[in-house]
Amino acid sequence: MCFIISIVSLILGYNFFVSGNMLLAVGSWLVSIFFIYLMIKNILYVKKLKEKEK
């Protein structure tokens, strides 16, 4: 889910940037960066959890 939201936000941010609306572009990019951060954090947490089980 985070991956889909981040991709959609990146695309929206690019479209807003091309149309000249910088405020919405930066907002969309920030949302995208936030969800990418959550995704990476979750991947590292699950990896650490699996290593702990072994």
Backbone hydrogen bonds, N-H to C=O, Kabsch-Sander energy under -0.5 kcal/mol:
donor,donor_aa,acceptor,acceptor_aa,energy
5,I,1,M,-2.4
6,S,2,C,-2.4
7,I,3,F,-2.2
8,V,4,I,-2.5
9,S,5,I,-2.4
10,L,6,S,-2.2
11,I,7,I,-2.3
12,L,8,V,-2.7
13,G,9,S,-2.7
14,Y,10,L,-2.2
15,N,11,I,-2.4
16,F,12,L,-2.7
17,F,13,G,-2.2
18,V,14,Y,-2.6
19,S,15,N,-1.9
20,G,16,F,-0.6
20,G,17,F,-0.8
21,N,16,F,-2.3
22,M,20,G,-1.2
25,A,21,N,-1.7
26,V,22,M,-2.8
27,G,23,L,-2.0
28,S,24,L,-2.4
29,W,25,A,-2.3
30,L,26,V,-2.3
31,V,27,G,-2.0
32,S,28,S,-2.3
33,I,29,W,-2.6
34,F,30,L,-2.3
35,F,31,V,-2.1
36,I,32,S,-2.1
37,Y,33,I,-2.4
38,L,34,F,-2.2
39,M,35,F,-2.0
40,I,36,I,-2.5
41,K,37,Y,-2.6
42,N,38,L,-2.2
43,I,39,M,-2.2
44,L,40,I,-2.5
45,Y,41,K,-1.9
46,V,42,N,-2.4
47,K,43,I,-2.2
48,K,44,L,-2.3
49,L,45,Y,-2.2
50,K,46,V,-2.3
51,E,47,K,-2.1
52,K,48,K,-1.8
53,E,49,L,-1.4
54,K,50,K,-1.0
